Amino acid sequence: MTRFIYIADTHFGTSRMAYQQQQGYPEKLGSILSELDAWIRKDGEVDFVLHGGDMVNSATEANIRKARGAFRLSVPVYLCLGNHDLTAPDAVDMWLAEAPEFFPGKSPDYCLRFGDSIIHIVPNHWEEVPYYWNDKQEPHFRPHQIARLNESLRKYPDAVHLLSTHSPVFGIPVEQTGFGEAFHVPPPSFTRTVLDFVQQYPRVRCVLAAHNHVNTHVVEEGVHFVTVSSLSETPFEFRLIELGPGILKMSTVSLISRMDFEAKYDYNKTFVQGRKRDREFEEL
């Protein structure tokens, strides 16, 4: 059995998040991570933490260096780069130099293999310049990423495969928000690209994403598409993913009761935490 924690959108290095769904406390991230690590030590049996992107608010050597220290937990931490992690043209070089342990294989694109389970970390691109984000919201994969995914998926046809990227594959459903239409919807071309993969490779069972700061769970083509709310926002939640022979399970854990500061919560936006189906599932 492999058990890992999935977090995202911590925006280390700022005291004010330009985008947030619930009240953000990135300046309290040290305390939040300390309680996360305490949870890991008490719970045990957690193999690693996967960060789904936007670990820092902007890509500078100082932010990356400090984030590396802040995210030094009791288990390994791996990162799928998000748009805020790529705000400099040489951001990848800075990450690999300052925090190489976040990237097995010394590449922003890599695989984590645990027994018969493989997690493919594939950070999507945003601009014409590879691994760089200025202001465009045009998520896409590059040909080399698609080729690598095809190779890995064909090489291990009997494994259970998970895909981790930063951009959501679907918008937040109206059934969850109560809005008149889906919210935070990615371009149809990105959705189509990912759906083509899961249709071609039925052993892809789950796609993890972030970016929208909301807990969502959409099932399409029999595949679980999951996003996670910001760990830096009330109520400081993470996903616990469990993989094993014949099982894929997700639950959601809040750290708010452990905080040593008063955190505000907007009860007009409870959709951020999601319905029961957005917070947990089990596939046997």
C-alpha positions in Angstrom: 0.0 0.0 0.0 1.3 3.5 -0.9 -0.1 6.4 1.0 0.7 10.0 0.1 -0.5 13.5 0.9 -1.5 15.8 -1.9 -1.3 19.6 -1.3 -1.1 22.7 -3.5 -1.2 26.5 -3.9 0.7 27.4 -0.8 2.1 30.7 -2.4 5.1 30.8 -0.1 6.9 34.2 0.0 3.9 36.6 0.2 1.5 37.9 2.8 -1.2 38.6 0.3 -2.5 36.1 -2.3 -3.7 37.8 -5.4 -6.2 35.0 -6.0 -7.8 33.1 -3.2 -11.1 31.3 -2.5 -11.2 31.3 1.3 -9.1 33.5 3.5 -5.4 32.9 2.8 -2.7 32.9 5.4 0.5 32.3 3.4 2.4 34.3 6.1 1.5 31.5 8.5 2.7 28.7 6.3 5.5 27.8 8.7 2.9 27.0 11.4 0.7 25.2 8.9 3.5 23.0 7.7 4.6 22.3 11.2 1.1 20.9 12.0 1.1 19.0 8.8 4.3 17.3 9.7 3.0 16.6 13.2 0.0 14.9 11.6 2.4 12.9 9.4 4.5 11.8 12.4 1.4 10.8 14.4 -0.3 9.1 11.6 2.8 7.3 10.3 2.7 5.2 7.1 2.7 8.3 4.8 5.3 7.7 2.1 5.7 11.2 0.7 4.0 14.6 0.0 3.2 15.6 -3.5 2.8 19.4 -4.0 0.6 20.1 -7.0 2.1 23.5 -7.8 2.3 27.2 -6.8 4.6 26.3 -3.9 5.9 29.8 -4.0 4.2 33.0 -5.0 7.0 34.0 -7.4 10.1 32.3 -8.7 13.2 33.9 -7.1 16.3 32.2 -5.8 15.5 33.6 -2.3 11.9 32.3 -2.3 12.9 28.8 -3.6 15.7 28.5 -1.1 13.5 29.5 1.8 10.7 27.2 0.6 13.1 24.3 0.5 13.7 24.9 4.2 10.1 25.3 5.0 9.1 22.1 3.2 11.7 20.0 4.9 9.3 17.5 6.4 9.5 14.0 7.9 8.9 12.4 4.5 10.1 13.4 1.0 8.4 16.2 -0.8 8.0 16.3 -4.5 6.7 19.2 -6.7 4.7 19.6 -9.9 5.5 23.1 -10.9 2.6 25.6 -11.1 2.3 28.9 -12.9 3.5 30.9 -9.9 6.6 28.7 -9.6 7.5 29.7 -13.2 7.4 33.5 -13.2 11.0 33.8 -14.4 12.3 32.5 -17.8 15.1 30.6 -15.9 12.8 29.3 -13.2 13.4 25.6 -13.8 17.2 26.1 -13.6 16.7 27.9 -10.3 14.5 25.1 -8.9 16.9 22.4 -10.0 19.8 24.3 -8.5 18.2 25.3 -5.2 15.8 22.4 -4.5 16.9 19.4 -6.5 15.3 16.9 -4.1 11.8 18.0 -5.2 12.6 16.6 -8.7 13.7 13.0 -9.0 15.7 12.5 -12.2 16.8 16.2 -12.2 13.9 17.2 -14.4 10.6 19.0 -13.9 8.9 16.0 -15.6 9.4 12.7 -13.8 7.7 9.6 -12.5 7.3 8.2 -9.0 7.0 4.4 -9.0 5.8 2.5 -6.0 5.2 -1.2 -6.6 2.6 -1.5 -9.3 1.6 2.2 -9.1 3.2 5.0 -11.1 2.6 8.7 -10.7 3.5 10.9 -13.7 4.4 14.4 -12.8 3.7 16.6 -15.9 3.6 20.4 -15.2 1.6 22.0 -18.0 2.9 25.0 -19.9 1.2 28.4 -20.1 3.1 30.6 -22.6 5.1 30.2 -25.9 8.3 30.1 -23.7 8.6 26.7 -22.1 8.3 26.5 -18.3 7.5 30.2 -18.0 4.4 32.1 -16.9 3.7 35.8 -17.2 -0.1 36.2 -17.5 -1.6 33.8 -20.0 -4.0 31.1 -18.9 -3.5 28.8 -21.8 -2.5 25.4 -20.3 -1.0 22.9 -22.7 1.6 20.1 -22.9 4.7 20.2 -25.1 5.4 17.4 -27.6 8.2 16.0 -25.6 5.9 15.6 -22.6 3.3 13.8 -24.6 6.0 11.5 -26.1 7.4 10.7 -22.6 3.9 10.0 -21.3 3.2 7.7 -24.2 6.4 5.8 -23.6 5.9 5.4 -19.9 2.3 4.3 -20.2 3.2 1.7 -22.9 6.2 0.5 -20.9 4.1 -0.4 -17.8 0.7 -1.6 -19.2 -0.3 -3.5 -16.1 0.5 -0.7 -13.6 -2.0 1.7 -12.1 -1.2 5.1 -13.4 -1.9 8.5 -11.9 -1.2 11.9 -13.6 -0.3 15.1 -11.8 -0.4 18.4 -13.5 -1.3 21.9 -12.3 -4.2 23.1 -14.5 -7.6 21.5 -13.8 -9.0 19.4 -16.5 -12.6 20.4 -15.8 -14.4 23.5 -14.4 -16.0 23.4 -11.0 -19.5 21.9 -11.6 -22.6 24.0 -11.1 -23.9 21.2 -8.8 -21.1 22.1 -6.4 -21.1 25.9 -6.7 -24.8 26.7 -7.3 -23.6 29.1 -10.0 -25.4 29.4 -13.4 -22.5 27.7 -15.2 -19.3 25.8 -14.6 -16.6 28.0 -12.9 -12.9 28.3 -13.6 -13.1 26.3 -16.8 -9.9 25.4 -18.6 -9.6 25.7 -22.4 -11.5 22.8 -24.2 -8.2 21.9 -26.0 -6.5 21.1 -22.7 -9.5 19.0 -21.5 -9.5 17.1 -24.8 -5.7 16.4 -24.6 -6.1 14.8 -21.2 -9.2 12.9 -22.1 -7.5 11.5 -25.2 -4.8 10.0 -22.9 -7.2 8.4 -20.4 -9.3 7.0 -23.3 -6.2 5.5 -24.9 -4.7 4.2 -21.6 -7.5 2.8 -19.4 -4.9 2.1 -16.6 -4.8 5.8 -15.9 -7.2 5.9 -12.9 -6.8 9.4 -11.5 -5.7 12.9 -12.6 -4.5 15.3 -9.8 -4.6 19.0 -10.4 -4.8 22.3 -8.5 -4.8 26.0 -9.5 -8.5 26.7 -8.7 -8.0 26.5 -4.9 -11.1 24.3 -4.6 -11.7 20.6 -3.7 -13.4 19.0 -6.7 -13.9 15.5 -7.8 -15.2 14.8 -11.3 -15.6 11.3 -12.7 -15.3 11.1 -16.5 -14.5 8.1 -18.7 -14.4 6.2 -15.4 -11.4 8.3 -14.3 -11.2 10.4 -11.1 -10.3 14.0 -11.8 -9.3 15.7 -8.5 -8.3 19.2 -7.5 -7.4 20.3 -4.0 -8.0 23.6 -2.1 -5.1 25.8 -1.1 -3.2 24.5 2.0 -2.6 28.2 2.9 -6.4 29.0 3.0 -8.9 28.2 5.8 -9.5 25.4 6.8 -6.0 24.3 5.7 -6.9 21.0 4.0 -5.0 18.3 2.2 -5.9 15.1 0.4 -4.8 11.7 1.6 -4.4 9.3 -1.4 -4.1 5.5 -0.8 -3.0 3.1 -3.6 -2.7 -0.6 -3.4 -3.6 -3.9 -5.1 -7.2 -3.3 -6.2 -7.7 -0.1 -4.3 -7.7 3.7 -5.0 -8.9 5.8 -2.1 -9.0 9.5 -1.3 -10.0 11.3 1.9 -9.7 15.0 2.9 -8.2 16.2 6.1 -8.4 19.7 7.7 -5.7 21.1 10.0 -7.7 24.1 11.3 -8.3 22.7 14.8 -4.5 22.5 15.2 -3.8 26.1 14.4 -2.5 28.5 17.1 -4.1 31.5 15.4 -7.7 32.6 14.7 -8.5 31.9 11.0 -11.6 33.5 9.3 -13.9 31.4 7.2 -16.4 32.6 4.6 -19.5 30.6 5.0 -20.9 32.0 1.8 -18.3 29.9 -0.1 -18.6 26.5 1.5 -18.5 25.0 -2.0 -14.7 25.4 -1.8 -14.5 22.5 0.6 -16.8 20.4 -1.6 -19.6 18.0 -1.2 -19.0 14.5 0.3 -18.3 13.1 -3.1 -15.7 15.9 -3.7 -14.0 15.1 -0.4 -13.7 11.3 -0.5 -14.1 8.2 -2.7 -13.0 4.6 -2.7 -12.5 2.4 -5.8 -12.0 -1.3 -5.3 
